[in-house]
Amino acid sequence: MNNSMMRALTLVVLAAALLTATNARAVEVTFQVRMAYQVELGNFNPASDFVDVTGTFNDWGADPLTPLADADGDTIYEIAVGGFTQSEQIEFKFRLNGQWDGSEEFPGVGNNRFYTVPASDDTILVWYNDLAPGGGYDPDQLSWWNDSVFYEIFVRSFYDSDGDGIGDFQGLTSKLDYLNDGDPATDDDLGVTGIWLMPINDSPSYHGYDAVEYRSINPDYGTMADFEAFLAAAHARGIKVIIDYVMNHCSNQHPWFVASADNDPAYRDYFRWSGSDPGDSGPWGQTVWHWDDSGWYYGLFYSGMPDLNYETQAVKDSMFDTATYWLDTIGVDGFRLDAVLYVIEEGDQLQNTASTLSFWQDYNTHVKSVKPDILSVGEAWTSTSTVLQYVMEDRLDICFEFDLSYAMLDAVNWSDASGVSSKADQVYHLYPYLQYATFLTNHDQDRTFTVLGENEGKASVAAGIYMTLPGIPFVYYGEEIGMVGSGDHLNIRTPMQWTDGLNAGFTTGSPWNYISGNYHEYNVADEEVDPGSLLEWYKRLIHVRNESPALRQGTHDPLASSESSVMAFVRGHEQQTVLCMANTASNPRNNITLTGSTVSLELGEHTLASLLDPGDTLDITVGPAYEITGLSLAGHEVAIYEFAGANSVDPGDDLPETGLLLERSYPNPFGPVTTISYSLPTQSYVRLGVYNVAGREVAVIQDGIRAEGPHKVSWDGAAGDGEPLSAGMYFVRLDAGGETRMSKMMLVK
């Protein structure tokens, strides 16, 4: 071959390689971030600030920066980045002014955004920090579960009624009075109003997450009649019951899989099979293709749990019919849904696929047609921004908020509440109003008391935080008494500690699992007679929450604290306003200053009444900068105070008749019309606006010059576009002559 031919061949090879590389990295992703709310909050000045995107694809913002631009002034900043490969996994964040200074997205909680590159060009559009305008009181979003505190139970470990060493439904039924005796006038029960049962179907494993028959009861726990008796007893006490429904996978001993492995054509496609090993690894590096005599089959978690193939309609129909059975025939109140991220794979993309999201829409349509008030709780163990997809667009009702749980535990362990304050506010604004589940740890994680170093003070303040924050709390059995456990899941699911006697009072026989070593000190019997115990603290918190509309259904407005260890916020409801404070440090904090806003605080002097200690009051003054000074909290103290009254609730009340005056609207509460009266000391430019509890202006009643003297104007509860506003609390704000006056009013329907 001569030199010319060699050069020509080399050029062909180089061109082919270049073409291959170009085709392999041909996907362009446009990053867009909405900054409007950051502008409104004063965190971003379009005239002087900029936002950039940082991630695994640009060495996390190393020079040169990747700044976004707002070409049309709509506060949506964007940039197109090319060179991505289909199925490439990237992580990224947005940040301000090219700095890692705490103003970047998700400071203090470590979140990154995750994204799988599709086959063609795509656009990512998000709110900065996932913080969008909103979060205001919206009763239309609320359901029965928003008034609930749930308790997670592993039946095998709760209480054994027959001495065989295994917990059962008769044992569980006998302990219902511990959870809730059905009498709201008593406070010696725990007070929970919801129960989540870990899997109760027949299964070859101790844990039950690999069912062999979805419409069965595990014979270790009793019969279907035993379960129905338990369900009736729970309902009689006002307790709703949801059960684990493991739709992603079953046991390899399930008749479907046995028939599929035998090449039965009626069942072969109930699971995914391959003639050779595709060699894929799972999200945490695990083997997902497993050998059987009839081929390789897909099982995300392990070989004993093959994944169901929902591309086969018969599988989907059967599983939906089973949901109908439990809802309609048996009468459960909903499902906790395991592993919701993984239901349908798309090629080598194993989680969070478009097909999976569509599946949950189909599921939701079906179950709501059977029982409209069913609760579906998803386990989407991933970052907040990804979890959000599963509670949007009519998919699931709520999901567990894992990132918030980490932030709460970190705050208590490190005596620094700044991260959890930021995360709690982000989560509150991100989800549909209050539609997420809060918790500390669950059956797959080291127990809370272990994570917190077996420190009762830490456990108390952690409980106080999540029982007062927005969301629906879930307590893992034994958390309330200080059970411990770590590592192997068996260590986290040990028998419930009822007494300090033989086998912790769990069984008269030989327990199926060992009894945790701290049961002599931490058990129900001893803690029930100790007013200072962790159990009695949980009872107080749960009963206070049950009796407080603000804690169950109210808005959330964080307060800035002069002490980094102190978390404080206001929960607002049309019936009640509550101030919540928690000191995550073990030593006292004195002379604390909290700073809020017009959203939740009224200027003037207030007398607050403790919800935790009836008879205890706190006098505060909200100063002109909406600050509260001179507060003190003991080490690991949690305080919950209701605004019981105000000696001076409006800034203008103490002004002379000739000053700027805004009177309370009349009638108040009102519906459909109220009259607002104000007085001007001189002719002034007046803006009279109405704001919701989230601080957003919803109507302008007057905007223009008005003469000196008294004025009256009527308002019919309509927004600026003429549409009626929902019932709730609103604020009237009067701006005139360089001064501002505000007052509250309540719209009722």
N, C-alpha and C positions, 0 to 999 in steps of 0.2 A: 504494500500500500504506500503510494507516494505521499509527500508532505501535504499537498493540496487536499488529497482525500482525507488525510488525518485531521487537518484543520476543519474541514467541512463536517466530519463526523463529530468532532469535539463540539462544534457550534450547535449541531443538532441535539447532542446529549445535554448541553448546558441549557438550551432553549426548552427542552422537555422538562428538565429539572425545575427551571424557573416557572414554567407553566403549571407544573404539579404543585409547587410551593404556593403559587398565586391562587390556584383553585382551592388548596387546602386552607388558606387563610383569606377567604374572600368575604367573610361576613362583617358588615359594618353595624355597630351598635351606637345609637344616638342616646346620650345620657341627658335627661331633662330633670330639673328640680324646681319645684314651686317655692318661691321665696316670699310670697305675699304676706303670710302670717308672721314670718321673721321680721319683715319690715314693720308690720303693725305692732309687734312686741318691742320694737326698738333695738333688735339684735343685728340688723343689717341695714346699712345706708347705701342705696343704689348709686348715690353720687360719689362715694368714696371707697366702698367695700367691693370685693369680688368673691366669687365662689368657684372652687375648683374640684375636680374629681380625682381621687387617689385610690390606688388598688394594686392588685397583684400584677396587673398588666403594665403599670408604669412605675414599678419599684416604689409604690406607696408615696407618690408625689415627689420623688427626687427630681432635680432639675433636668430638663425644663418642666415647669408646671403645666397642668392641663386645665386652663381656666375655661369657664363657660360664659356665654354671652347672651344678653337679652336684646335681640335685634329689634323687636317690635314694641318694647316697653310694657309687656303684659306680666312682668315679674316671673315668667318662666324662663330660666336660664338653661342653655343647652350647648352641647358639642357632639359632633359625630366622630367616633373613633373607629378606624378600620383595622383589618388584619387579624380578626378573630377566627377561630376554627370551630366548626360545628361540634357541639357537645362539650366544648371547653368549659371548665368550671372556673369562675372568677369570683373574687371578693373585692368589695370597694366601699368607700365612704365619700361623702362630700364634706368639705371644710371651708372655713372662712379665711380669706386673705393668706392662703398658703401656710397656715400655722397649725401646729399641734399644741394648742394652749387651753383646751377645755371647751372651746367654742365649736369644735368639730362635732360631727354627728355622734350621738350616743356616748358622751363623755362619761367616764367612770364605770361603765358597765361592759365595755369591751366588745360590743356588737359590731360585726361587719355585715354588710349586705351581701347576699349570695345570689349568683345568677348563672344559669346554664345557657350557653350560646346556642340559639336555634340554627336551623338549616339556612335561613335567609335573613336579610337585614331586619333589625328590630329596634324598637324604641322603649326605653325605660323611663317612666314618668312617676316621680314620687314627690311628696312634701318633704322639705328639709326636716331632718330628725323625725320624720313621719308625724310631724305636729301640724295638723290642719286646723283652721278655725272651726270651732264647734265645741262639743263637750258639754253644752248647756243642758239643763234639765229637760228631758224629753220622755214624758210618761208613756208615750205610744210605743217606745222601745222595750218597756218593762214587761216581765212575765212573772209567774209564781216563783221561779227560781231566784229572782232578785231579792226575794224576802227570805231566802233560805240560807242556812249554814249546813253543809254536807259533812258526813262522817264516812270515811272509807273503811270497809271491813273485809278482812280475809276470814271467811267463815271457818275454815279449817283451824284457825288459831284464836277464835273469839271465846267460845265457851262450849265445853263438852257436856252433854246432858246424860249420856248413857255409860260413861266410864271406859269407852274404847280408845280414849286418848286423842280423838279427832273432834274438833268443833263441828256443830251441826245446827240445823234450823230450829229444833226445839230448844237448844241452848241459847241461841240468839234471841228467840222470842222471849225467853225467860228474863233476858237482860234488857229488854226494851225500856223498862222504867228508868234504868240508868241513863239511857240516851235522852228520853223524853217521856214523862209519865202522862202526857196528854192534858195536864191541868196547867193552864197559863198562870194561875195564881201562885203556883209553887216555884221555888228557885233552887231546889236541892237536886234536880236532874241536870244533865249537861246542857239541854236546851236545843240540841240539833233538830232540824226539821226536814232533813234529807239524808238518805243513806245510799251510798254507792257500794254495791257488792262486787268484789272481784269474781272471776269466772265461777259459775255454779253448775256448768254442764259436765256431763260425764267425760272423763279424760284419763289418760294413762299416767299423767304427771301429777305431782303434788299441787302445782300452782294452777292448773286448769286452762292455760292459754293455748292448749292444743286439743280442741274438742273432737270427740268421736261421734257425737250426736248433739246437734244444736238445740233440739227441743226436749232435752232430757235434763234431769237433776242428777248431779253426782251422787251415787248411792252412799258414799261416805257421809254425806250431809243429810240424808233422809230421803223422803219421797216428794213427789210433786204436791201431794196433799199437805205435807209439812211446810213446804215453801208457801203454798197458798194461805195456810193458817198464819204464818209469819207475816205475809203481805197484808192480810186483813187486820192483824193486830197493829201493825205499823200505821196503816191508814186510819185506824180508829184513834190513834194518838196524834193525827195530823202530820205524820211523817211520810214524805214521798220516797219511793224506792226506784233507783235506776240500777241496771245490771250491766256487767261487762259483756259486750257483744264483739267477738273477735272475728271480724269479717275478712281480714287480710289473708289468714291462713288457718289451717286445721291440723289435726294429727295425721301422721302417716299411717295410723291405724283406722282412720275414718273409712267407712265402706266406699266412699267415692274414690279415695286414693287407691285402696286395694284393687278396686275394679279397673281404675285407670292404669295401674302398674301391670295388670293382667291383660292389657291391650283390649279391654272391652270397648268397642266403638261408641257405645252410648256414654262412656265416661272418660275416654282418653283425653278429650280436650277440656276437661274440667281443671286440668293443670297444664303447665308449660313443660314440654318435653323437647329434647334435642338429641340427635343421633351421635353427636360428638360434644365434647366439653367446650362451651363457648369461652371459658376462661375468665369471665367477668368477676370482678371483686365488688363487694358491697360498699356502702357509704363509709363504714369504719374499717375497711380492708378485709372483711370476712369473706369466706368462700360462700357463693350463692348457688352454684350448680353442683348437684350431688348425684352420685352413681347409684343406679338400680339396674337389675338384670334386664329391664326393658328400655334402658337409656338413661340420659341425664335429665334430671328434673330441677326446677327452680324453687328454692326456698330461702328467703332472705335471711331468716334468723338462724336456722340450723336444719339439719337433714330431717329431724323429726317433725318439722313444721312446714310442709310444702305450701306454697302460696296458691290460692285459688285463682283461676283464670277467668276474669270477668269479661273477656272478649267473647266468651261462650255465653250466649243469652240464657241458657238453662241454669247456669250457675247464679247469675244475677237474679233471675226470677225466683229461684228456690230460696236464696238468702233474703230477698225482700219479703217473700211469703213467711219466712221464719220470723222476721221482725213483726209482721202482722199478728202472728200467733202469740207472741209474748205481750204485745200491746192490747190486742182485742180479746183473745181467749183467756189469758192469764191475768192481765191488768196491771203490768208494770208501768211506771211513769216515764220511762225513757231508757237511754243507753249511754254507757261510757264506751266510746269506740276506740279500739286499740290501733296503733300504728297507721293513722289515717294518711300519712304522707306516701305510702308505698303500694297502694291498691292496684294500680295499673302501670306497668312499665312501658316505656316507648324506646325500643332498641336497647342501648346501653344506658339510657337515662332511667334510673330506678326509683327516683323519688320526685314528688312535687311536679308530676307531669300534667299537661293540659287534660289528658284523659282522666286522671285521678280527680281533678277539680270538677270535671263534668259528671263523674260518677256520683260525687257527693251531692250535686244538685238533683240528680235523679233519685238518690236515696231520700233526700229531704222532701221532695215532692210526694214520694210514696208514703212515708211515715206520717206526714202532716195530713194526708188524705184519710189515714186510718184514725189518727188521734191528734187533733190540731194542737193541743197543748203539750205534746211530748217534748222532753228535753233530750237533745243530742249533744254530748260533751266529747270533744275530740282530743286525742293525745297526739298533738303535733309537736314533737320534741325537737324544736329548732328555734331560730331567732324570731323575734317579734314580727319583723317585717314580713317573714314568710308565713307565720301563723295566721296573720291577718287575712290572707287569701281564703282561709277555710271557714271564716265566719262572715264573709261577704257574699253577695249575689246568691242568697238563698241556699247556702250549703249547710253548715252546722250552726247550732245556736250559740255555743260558746266553745272555747278551747282553753286548755291550761296555759298559764302565762309563766313559762319556765324562766325567761330572762328576769322577770320581776322577782321570782323566788330567789334567784341567785343574788340579786341586788339587796334584798332584805337581809339575807344571811350574812353577806359581806359587810353590810352596814353595822350589824350588831357585833360581828367578830372583830371589826377594825375600828369600832367607835367613831364612825364617820358616816353621817346620814346624807351627805351631799349627793352621792350616786343614786341612792334609792329615791330621794326627792325628785331628781331629774327623771329617773326611769318611771316612777309612778305617774308623773304628769304626762310624760310621753305616751304611756299606755292608755291613760284615761282619754286623751284626745284622739288616739289612733283608732280604737275599736268603736263599733256602734255603741250607743250609750250604755255603759256598765256591762257589756256582754263579753265578759271573760272571767275565768276561774282563777282565784288566788290560792296559794298553798305555800308551805315551807319545804317539805319533802314528801315523797310518796314511797310506794312499795318497791320501786326500782332504785332507790337512792339511799345513801347512808342516812340513818334516822336523825331528825333535827337535833335531839339532845346530844347526840354524839358529835355532830358537826359543830355545835356550839360549846364543845369542851365540857359537857355535863355541868354547865353553869346555869343555875336556876334563874339568876337575874337576866342573863342573856335570853334564855328561853321565854321568860315573861315578857320582855320588851319586844321580842320578835313576834310573839302572839298578839301583843297589843297593836303592833303596826298593821298586820294583815287583817285583823278583825275590825279595824277602823277605816282602812282604805276602801276605795270603790272596788266592785267586783263581787264574785260569789265565792266565799271561803270554803275550802275543803280541808278537813282535819283527818290525818292518817291515824288509825286506831292506835292507842297507846301514846301518841304524841302528848296528849293532855296530862299524862301522869309521869312523863320523863323516861319512857322506855328507850333503850339504846340498841345499837346494832350497826355494823358496817361490813363492807366487803361482799362476800357471797350473799346472794339474795336470801338464802335460808336464815342468815343472821339478822335480816331486817324484818322477817316475817314470823318471829317467835311468838309463842302463846301469850295472850293477854294476861296481865298481872293483876289479879283480883284481890289477893291477900298476900300476907307474908308467910302463909302456911305451906303445906305440902303441895308441890307443883303449882305454886302461886295461885291456888284455888281454881285453876283452869280445868282440871280433871281429877277424878278419883283413881284413874288408871295410869298407864304409862304414856306420857305425852308423845305425840308424833314427832315433835322437835324439842330440842333442849329449852329449858326455861332460862331467860336472860339473867345474868348474874346480879343485877341491881334490884331484884324484886323484893328483897327484904326491906328496902328503904322506900322504893317507889312502887306503890300499889294502890288500888282504889280504896280498899278498906281503911288504910292508915291516912290517906290524904283526905278522905271525906270528913274526918274529924279534926283536921288541922286547917284552921281558917287561913293560914298563910301558905298553903300548899299550891303547887302548880295546878292541880286539878280544880281547886276552888277558884283560882284566878281565871282559868278557862271558862268556868261556869259563869262568873261575873261578866266577863267580856261577851260571851255569847248571848246572855240574857239582856245585857244592855243593848247589843246590836238588834236583837229581836224586837225590842221596845222602842227603837229609835228610827223613825222614818228617814232622817237625814243620813244615818250610817248605812241603811239598806239601799236607799234610792236616791240619795242626794248628790249634788254636784261636788266637785273637788277643786279647791283653789289652794295651791301651795303658798306658804308664807316663807319669806327669806328669814334665815336665822343668823344671829351674830355668833352662834356657837355651832361649829361644824358637826358636833355630835348630836345636835337636836334637830329632829324632824317635826315640822308643824304644818298643819293645813286646816282649812275650814270646809266642812261638809254642809251644803245648803239645800234646804227643802222648803216647800211652801208652808209646811207646818212647823219647821224647826231649823235652827242654825246651831252648829256644833263646832267647837274648837278642839282639835286633837293635837296633843304634843307627846313626844317620846324622846327620852334621853338614852341614846345607845351606849353611852359611857357608864362605867361602874362608879365613878365619882360624881358628886353634885355639880350642877351648873347654876350659877347665880348671875343676877343682873342680865338676864337674857333679853335681847331685843328682837322682836318679830316684826317684819314689815310686809304688809299686804297691799290691797288695792281696793278701789271702789266696788269691785266685783263682790267681795264678801264681807267687807268691814264698813261700819258706819262710824263717822267721827263722833267723839263724845265719850261720856262715862257709861260703863256697863257693869251690871252685876251678873256674874256667870254662876250657874249651879252645876256641881259635879254630878255626873251620871254614874260614876263608879262608887262614890261615897256620899250617899244622900245626906243632906244637911250641910255639906261643905260648900262654901261659896268662894268666889274669887272676884275682886273688884279690879277692873282694868280701865284704862283710858286709851282710846284710839286717837293719836295725835294728828296734826295737820298733814303729815306725810304718810298717814295710815300706818303708823308704827305703834307697837305696844312695848313698853319698857318695864324693866324691873322684875321680870319673871324669874322664878327659880324652880328647878326640878332636881329631885334626889337622883342618885345613881340608879340607872335602869328604870326610872319612873315613867309610867304612862299616865297621862291625864286626859280626861274627856269632859269638857264643860259645855253646857248648853247656855246660849244667850237667853237668860231668863227675863231680862227687862233692861231698860235704858233710862237713865236719868236725863240724858240729853242726847237725842238720837239724830237730830239734824243740825248741821253747822250753823244754820241761821236762827235757831230757836232763841239764842240769847242776845241777838242783835236788837237794837231799838226799832221801833215801828218805821223809822225813816230809812233803815238799811235794806239791803237786798234780802228778800224773804221768799222762801218757797214753803208753802203749807202742805200738809198731807192731803192727798187727793180724797175726794168724798163722792160716793161711798167707797170704802176700802175695807175688805175685799169688794170687788165690783163685777158686774156683768149685766148688761153689755156695755154700759157707758159710765165713765167717771168724770168728775170735774176737778181740774187742777187750777189752784189759785196761787198767784205770786204777786209780789210788789216790788217796783223799781224805785230807788231813791232819786234817780235822774233819768232823763231820756237816754236809752241805751240800745245798742244792737243786741238782740236777744236770739239765742238758739235754745229751743226747748226740745230735747230728744228723749226717746225711750230706749232703754238698754235691757237685754236679757241678762240672766245670771252669769253667762259666760263673758259679759262685758262687750258684746257686740251691739251696735246701734241697729234697732229694728224699725224705728219710726221717727220721723221728725214732725213735731206738732206745730212749732212756730220757728221761723227763720227770717228775721228782719228787724227793723227799727220799731221800738215801742215807746210810748210816752211815759213820763213819770207817773207813778201811782199804782193802784191795784189793777190786776188783770185776772180774768177767768177764761179758761178754754176747756172744751170737752174732748174726750178721746174715747173712741169706740172699740179699742182693743185690736185694731187692724194694723198690719205692717205697712210699710211705705208703698207697696204695690197694691194695697187695698185688700189683700188676703187676710182673713182672720188669723190671729195668733193663737197658739195653744194655751191652755190654762197654765198658770204658774206665777212665779214671782218676777217682777220687773222693777226697774229703777227709772225714775224721772230725773233727768239732769238739766239744770238751768244754768246756762252760761250767759253772763251779762256784766258789762263794765269791768272786765278783767277778773271777775270772781265766779265761783261755782258753788251751787247748792244742789243737794241730792236728797231724794226720799224714796221709800219703797212703796210698792202697791201690789196687790194680789188680784190677778184676773181669774175668775171662776167661770165655769160653763154650766 
